[in-house]
Amino acid sequence: MHVFVTGGTGQTGPAVVAELVAAGHSVTGLARSDAAAARLESLGATPHRGSLDDLDSLRAGAAAADGVLHMAYGGDFSDLDAMTRRDRTAIEALGRPLEHSGKPLVVTSGTLVMPAGRETTERDEPDPAGIAAFRVAGERAGLGFAARGVRASVVRLAPTVHGPEDHGFIPMLIATARKTGVSAYIGDGANRWPAVHRLDAAVLFRLALEKAPAGSVLHGVAESGVTLKSIAETIARRLSLPTTSLTPTEAAAHFVSPFMATAYGFDGPVSSTHTRKLLDWSPTHPTLLEDLEHGDYLTGPTP
C-alpha cells in the first residue's frame, strides 16, 4: 500500500513511518521544512512538500495514495477554535480524493476527549464540553467519510505515548519536579491516565490502515489507567525528591500552565478491549512505569 502520512516527523510519527516501511508499505510524508524532508528520507519515506494550511498539497498527496494517515496537529493553543477549524479543514481536504474508493483514511485523536471519572470504551461518546473537546470536530469529520465510500477510522491515543526521546506530558512533569524540588500530584493522586508505548501505537496505526472497518473508533491504550500518584512517586524516588499533594488552586501555579494542571488532575481511564479484538492488536512493549525506571526519562542530572 502507498500511504500518505501527515505528522510523520512528530513525536509518534517516525515510529509509525518505520513500522509501515518495515511491513512493506511505501510512505510519502508531508514535509514543511528541509529538516522534516531529511528526517522522512532517513526513515525510508518520500517527502511531499506542503503544510496543513496548503490544502492543494494535501489533496494531491491523498489523491496519489492508496490510503491516508493523518497525525499532524498544531497551531496556536491560545485559539482553540482556529486549531479546530484548521484540523477539520485539513481532514476534509485529505478525505475528498478518497471518496467512493474504499481506501483507508485514519485520523488521530486522543482519549482525553472521553468523559472523566469512569472507564470508557470505544463505543462511548466523547465529551463535547471536556478538556479536549477541540479534537471532537476532527473525529467527526474523519468518520463522516465512512458514509462517502471511504474506509475511515479514528485512533484515539493515550495522553501518554511513551518511549525514547518523549517530549510530551511526562517530560514536562519531570521538568517541573526538577525545577521546583518536589514531585507533585493533585489531591490524593488517584486519578488515572491511560498510557501506550510508542512502538505499540505504531503497530496499531498500521493495523488500522490495513484492516480497520469503515467507521471504527480505536483506542491506542496499552494500560487503561496509571495513577498520577504512582507516576509522581516513581519520579520522586529516581530523582531523590520528596512528593507532595497539591490542591487544584496550588496546582494551577505549580505546573506549566492552568491547562496542564487540569490535565494532570484528569481522571480518564479508557478501555481498548474492543480495539484489541477487532484488529488482533497485542501491546508488548514496556509499561509507563517500566519506562520511567529503565528508559531515558530520568537519565539527566538531579537538582
Salt bridges, closest charged atoms under 4 A:
GLU19 OE2 - ARG206 NE 2.57
ASP34 OD1 - ARG49 NH1 2.91
ASP53 OD1 - ARG86 NE 2.98
ASP56 OD1 - ARG59 NH2 2.70
ASP87 OD1 - HIS70 NE2 2.85
GLU92 OE1 - ARG96 NE 3.57
GLU92 OE1 - ARG148 NH2 3.77
GLU99 OE2 - ARG148 NH2 2.60
ASP124 OD2 - ARG118 NH1 3.45
GLU139 OE2 - ARG156 NE 2.80
ASP200 OD1 - HIS285 ND1 2.96
GLU210 OE2 - HIS25 NE2 2.80
GLU210 OE1 - ARG206 NH1 2.96
ASP267 OD2 - ARG192 NH2 2.82
ASP291 OD2 - HIS162 ND1 2.71
ASP291 OD2 - HIS197 NE2 3.91
GLU293 OE2 - ARG237 NH2 2.20
